[in-house]
Amino acid sequence: MERFLRSPFTMSVFLIGLAVIYSMSIVLEQRNYMTTMIFIAYAIFVIIYFGTMVYFNRKYPDRKIRILTFIPYELKEEDEGHQYITYRACRKVYIYYYFAIPAAIVAVTLFRDVELLPVIALTVLGIGQYFIFWSEVKKLYE
């Protein structure tokens, strides 16, 4: 359960959900049945996620996950080993952004006629970050 709560996968689902809801509202320019259903599914996922977090915090008070925090839930720095893995993962994410942000700016500039490209670019950048971070952190769990 803790692995699910701290997983970048759940944050990726949040990110994709927001991008889909925004994109649907832009493309359809009105609320329709599908947009409403996607929004409701997203809201249910958010409620389940935070409900699971409250349940986890009550069941394991010694390993609480703060609900409102500026520190991402994925960061779990219990000892020097965790800190080193987090350092390496953050370093790789920084290198990724060093190249990905200029590439995204070029793509958005070249294809400015594509209305949703900025949202798609931001979503891809975010998912790339989660993938790179998790690929490094999963070494901790193996």
Helices and strands as residue ranges (DSSP letters): H 2-6, H 8-28, H 33-59, G 61-63, H 80-110, H 117-141
